[in-house]
Structure formats: structure tokens, C-alpha cells
Amino acid sequence: MSKQTDLCRVDGAINVKPLTILQISDTHNQHQQLTNLPTADVIVHCGDFTDCGTEEETLDFLNWFIDLPYSHKIFVVGNHDLCLWEADDIEDLPDNVHFLQDRGCEIEGVRFFGLAYNHSEELIPSDVDVLVTHEPPAMILDESNGTHWGNVAIRNKVLQVKPKYHLFGHAHDAYGTEKHEGVIFSNASSLDDFYIMRHNPVLFVYK
């Protein structure tokens, strides 16, 4: 990736006031390489911001994430982010930084919900607009290194609830965006399977 960060842009349905959402995932301690990120209203990190899941790694990520110039910042944990797996909250986060651990937030009328890694899909509410998980749904942008890493229960729940967007990562080589049954699915893993910064952030216009 060049120093000037490129991006993939996906436009949604038409509405009065668009909300721009920048999605990244699976940076594995390499977040400092993401320079000159594009303007957006909300940035979403879909987990695996650390490699070994230590407190030191997590603090390094949080300091970087908090300083980013976005009005709202959302993140969930991935399988590598061990020290936050069962955390209920993180003390002293700024009000505009949302740790969505089995909880939601509403931004300019758009309802976000983050499901914690390896937690039950039954926690996903029926009125979510943007679902954020680390795991992909089964058989949708989930194949990496010859294996399908997707979660069948999450897939079934998403296709039942039908949020406008399902944002995730985890399967590094399955980067991309697809639409199924009216839902836009996006895997924004930044690194490839060799842990090289390869894939661009994804910018959505939620209208």
C-alpha cells in the first residue's frame, strides 16, 4: 500500500443526509501504517487490532484510535484481542469512542451494534442498521488460506434480521464487498495471510 492510503467506496441507498463510514479490520499492531486516511463521519475497526492480545498492544492501538480525527470511532474485539474478550467496558474512553461489546449506539439516526467475539448471535437485535462483528458469516467473504472461517449461526441471524450492512474481518484473504438478500457484507481485513498491509480501507456512504 502506498503512503497515501487508497480506498474502496461503496454507495448505499438514497436518503436525505448521508453518513460516511470508514471500515478497517485486522491491522495486527500495524495500524501506524494507515496514514492519510480519508475523511468520514465514523470509523469502524472490526477487531484484531493486536497480535498477541496484550494490554501493551491494546493501549498502543487505543492511543492511536482515540487520536484519529473522526467524529465517532467504533471498535469490536477479534480472536487475537485476548485481554478484552470478556471486558464489559473500558474506563475513561472519550464519549465519541464506542467499544461495542454486545451493545449498540446510535449515530445520526443510524443504529450500530457490535457483537463480541465468539458470543451468541442471539444478542443481535432486530432493529440494527449496521452490524459489526469480527467473524464473517459462513460462505460469505470467509475463505482464507483454503479454509472457510465463517460462522453459520451469524449468517442465519443476519439474513433473518437483515441489517443494511454487516461489517467484519477475520478472513484476511477474503477482503471485499458483496450484497446478498438486500444486505451489504464487507470484509475489510487490512492485512493478507502473510500479515502484509495489502488491502484498502472501505468507505461507505450510508444514505
C-alpha positions in Angstrom: 0.0 0.0 0.0 1.3 3.4 -0.8 1.8 6.0 1.8 -1.3 7.8 0.6 -4.0 5.4 1.6 -6.3 4.3 -1.2 -9.8 3.3 -0.5 -12.7 1.3 -1.9 -16.0 3.2 -1.9 -19.5 1.6 -1.8 -22.6 3.8 -2.0 -25.8 2.7 -0.3 -29.4 3.6 -0.8 -30.6 7.3 -1.1 -31.6 9.3 2.0 -31.7 12.9 3.0 -28.4 13.2 4.9 -25.7 10.7 4.1 -23.4 9.3 6.9 -19.9 8.2 5.8 -18.5 5.1 7.4 -14.8 4.1 7.0 -14.2 0.4 7.8 -10.9 -1.2 8.7 -10.0 -4.6 10.3 -7.2 -7.0 11.2 -4.4 -4.5 11.5 -2.5 -6.6 14.0 -0.3 -3.9 15.5 0.3 -2.3 12.1 -2.2 0.5 12.5 0.5 3.2 12.3 0.9 2.3 8.6 -2.6 3.6 7.9 -1.6 7.2 7.1 -3.7 9.9 5.4 -6.9 8.0 6.0 -9.9 9.6 4.1 -12.5 11.8 5.8 -15.6 10.1 7.2 -18.1 10.7 9.9 -17.5 7.3 11.6 -14.5 4.9 11.6 -15.2 1.3 12.4 -12.5 -1.3 13.4 -13.8 -4.9 13.2 -11.2 -6.4 15.6 -7.8 -8.0 15.7 -6.0 -4.7 16.3 -3.4 -6.6 18.3 -1.4 -9.7 17.6 -0.9 -11.4 21.0 -3.7 -9.6 22.8 -1.6 -8.0 25.5 -2.5 -4.8 27.4 0.5 -3.0 26.0 -0.6 -3.7 22.4 -4.2 -2.7 23.2 -3.1 0.6 24.8 -1.0 1.3 21.8 -3.9 0.8 19.5 -6.3 2.8 21.7 -4.0 5.8 21.9 -3.8 5.8 18.1 -7.5 5.2 17.6 -8.6 7.9 20.1 -6.4 10.5 18.3 -7.9 9.8 14.9 -9.8 12.9 13.6 -13.3 11.3 13.3 -16.5 12.4 15.0 -17.2 8.8 16.1 -15.0 5.8 16.4 -16.3 2.2 16.9 -14.4 -1.0 17.5 -15.1 -4.6 18.5 -12.6 -7.3 19.6 -11.3 -10.1 17.5 -9.8 -13.5 18.4 -6.3 -12.0 18.9 -7.5 -9.3 21.3 -7.4 -11.6 24.3 -7.2 -9.1 27.1 -10.6 -7.6 26.1 -12.5 -10.8 25.3 -14.7 -10.6 28.4 -14.4 -6.9 29.2 -17.7 -5.1 29.9 -16.3 -1.7 29.3 -13.1 0.3 29.1 -12.7 3.1 31.6 -12.0 6.7 30.6 -12.7 6.3 26.9 -13.8 9.6 25.3 -17.5 9.9 24.7 -17.1 9.6 20.9 -15.2 6.3 21.1 -17.6 3.4 21.2 -16.5 -0.1 22.5 -19.4 -2.2 21.2 -19.1 -5.3 23.3 -22.6 -6.8 22.9 -24.0 -3.4 22.8 -25.1 -0.7 20.3 -25.0 3.0 19.7 -27.0 5.4 17.5 -25.2 8.0 15.4 -27.3 10.5 13.4 -30.2 8.1 13.4 -28.2 5.1 12.3 -28.2 2.1 14.7 -24.9 0.3 15.1 -24.5 -2.9 17.1 -21.3 -4.8 17.9 -21.2 -8.4 18.7 -18.3 -9.6 20.9 -16.0 -12.3 19.5 -17.4 -15.8 20.0 -20.6 -14.5 21.7 -24.1 -15.7 20.8 -25.7 -14.3 17.7 -29.0 -14.2 19.7 -27.7 -11.0 21.2 -28.0 -9.2 17.8 -31.1 -7.0 18.0 -33.8 -7.0 15.3 -33.6 -3.2 14.6 -29.9 -2.9 13.8 -28.8 -0.9 10.7 -25.1 -1.6 10.8 -23.9 -4.8 12.4 -20.2 -5.1 13.4 -18.6 -8.4 14.1 -15.1 -9.9 13.8 -16.2 -13.2 12.4 -17.7 -13.3 8.9 -20.9 -15.1 8.1 -20.4 -18.6 6.7 -19.7 -18.8 3.0 -19.7 -15.0 2.5 -16.3 -13.5 2.2 -15.0 -16.0 4.7 -12.4 -18.1 2.7 -8.7 -17.6 3.5 -5.8 -19.9 3.3 -8.1 -22.6 1.8 -10.5 -22.6 4.8 -13.9 -21.2 5.3 -13.8 -19.4 8.6 -17.4 -18.1 8.7 -19.9 -18.6 11.4 -23.1 -20.4 10.3 -25.2 -19.0 13.3 -24.2 -15.4 12.5 -25.1 -15.9 8.8 -28.5 -17.2 9.7 -29.2 -14.4 12.2 -28.0 -11.7 9.8 -30.2 -13.0 7.0 -33.1 -13.1 9.4 -32.6 -9.6 10.8 -31.4 -8.0 7.6 -29.3 -5.0 8.6 -28.3 -2.7 5.8 -24.7 -3.5 6.4 -22.7 -6.3 8.0 -19.1 -5.3 8.6 -16.4 -7.8 9.7 -12.9 -9.1 9.0 -11.0 -12.2 10.3 -10.5 -14.0 6.9 -7.6 -11.9 5.6 -7.7 -13.1 2.0 -11.4 -12.7 1.7 -11.3 -8.9 1.5 -14.2 -7.5 -0.5 -17.8 -6.4 -0.5 -20.9 -8.4 -1.7 -24.6 -8.0 -1.5 -26.9 -10.9 -0.5 -30.7 -10.7 0.1 -30.5 -6.9 0.4 -27.6 -6.9 2.9 -24.2 -5.4 2.1 -21.5 -7.6 3.5 -18.0 -6.2 3.8 -14.7 -7.8 4.9 -12.2 -5.0 5.3 -9.2 -7.0 6.6 -6.2 -4.7 6.1 -3.5 -7.5 6.1 -3.2 -10.5 3.9 -2.5 -14.0 5.2 1.2 -13.2 5.2 0.5 -10.2 7.6 1.4 -7.7 4.9 -0.6 -4.5 4.7 -2.3 -5.2 1.4 -6.0 -4.1 1.4 -7.5 -0.7 1.3 -9.9 0.8 3.9 -13.6 0.6 2.7 -15.7 3.8 2.6 -19.4 3.5 2.7 -22.0 6.2 2.2 -25.0 5.4 4.3 -27.9 7.4 2.9 
